[in-house]
């Protein structure tokens, strides 16, 4: 988080008003979050063959109407469900265990959300999965019916992002215990679940009137693995301007910041919060180690380290990377003498800071999902040369313990704001496997357009860095300090689109929590429900 005033006083922030529609609150209130593990395309399918196709120009002779009104209309299948009614039509044949189902879906009208989905591994009326458009209010989601009770097990896209009057290409891939949903060719969510092993496939509608067309069910045959199966989490490295995993695949780190105040000052450093983050679609969490908040110093407190251990293990369990961030400095208060005075800190506290990183690198040596963000928002450096020497000392110390870990070096300034990557152009850090990180907030830019955002990035030399083979990740971003304004949704979407279009390596939103006193919380509550700001971030994770 960037403190805008140069006097480095702790600002009071205006309250962000969170408005959730009553419908959304109701739906979210009923959700059950299960532990879920995403698969990221680990299996290569070498052969496929079609099990069944129907373009609905003939009769429904291959189908079994389980419930509701289903008719053929002008070469399309039409299913109509009344309010709070789920209706179902099943393909009569057998499909085996590994297959994908493609179908076009068009919701004509909806009483709640526009809901048209594929049902699969259908065993009986109350026991099956359903996946597709509008489930639980999301663009796409997967639900699991067990003995007539449904729960949400994965979702993607924003709330209320599914629309009526639009043809969607829906695909559900069912492979062993991995269930994945695609809409218009884009993967929206995936989950590993073993509740239902086999069963029929079909189409289902909830509280809506829906057209379906061009159903195709295709058998998937896994290829013989010739290499180790890529997993979601592997040791990352920096290759030119990109982050790659150990299998050579490009990785974008997209997630959230989790601040010391929430996991230490407040009791939210729980596995459940990491499950919510994963369910939002995060693959990284930047854990902020805010030294001033910890009496006696972070590294002297076993309870603090135990809490870090837990969070790092939960992130690993739920397949997310962790950026450990040295956030502001110790021996002080929120408005204390070292905040954003890196030169003074380097004189007074540098040895303790190096010791801190040595302790962390030793404790987490070999944990392949961790990256180290050395020092947050360095300002008031005085001279760059001294800072460069210190940063190299820090990187070399960490690498002497854990040689392959990525170290993150942030934008800096020898004076006050703004920071930039000038230093890398003039006197490079000159260390391998370094990821560079910049922070950007709405108030940095003159307007909410992509042009204004790119102009600000260019001023700070982000484009120069990319052109010259430096990898950039955005460790923090967010809307106005005081919360969302009328321009914030456009700014946020434009910013994330620019990152994705221009080749940056992902972003981490400031910040996971509900507090309004330091602005811009992503959560509406600690049950994982998004604020208005969080809803926009969910679209881009
Ligand atoms: Ca047709």
Boltz pocket constraint, residues with backbone or C-beta under 6 A from the ligand:
constraints:
  - pocket:
      binder: B
      contacts: [[A, 55], [A, 56], [A, 57], [A, 74], [A, 75], [A, 76], [A, 213], [A, 214]]
      max_distance: 6.0
